[in-house]
Amino acid sequence: MGATPTAVVSPFLTWFSSWGNVIFVAAQVAFWAAVAFAAVSAALSYKRLVDKKVGVAAKTVGEAVKIDEFVE
């Protein structure tokens, strides 16, 4: 039996084997940052919609609440 030929590894695979984990971690961080941004953006948009439907945005901070109309 003769010597077995050695497999030639491409330069890309060599680079990927040393930097692939770093790229994966960076991609995961970017993905979860994008998910968090989308969640916060959706929550704020929904809050603005609810405030508009309920009418909370029209009230000012210093305005007193009139409860006489609700008391019999």
Stockholm file with secondary structure:
# STOCKHOLM 1.0

chainA/1-72         MGATPTAVVSPFLTWFSSWGNVIFVAAQVAFWAAVAFAAVSAALSYKRLVDKKVGVAAKTVGEAVKIDEFVE
#=GR chainA/1-72 SS CCCCCCCCCCHHHHHHHHHHHHHHHHHHHHHHHHHHHHHHHHHHHHHHHHHHHHTGGGSCTTCCCCCGGGCC
#=GC SS_cons        CCCCCCCCCCHHHHHHHHHHHHHHHHHHHHHHHHHHHHHHHHHHHHHHHHHHHHTGGGSCTTCCCCCGGGCC
//
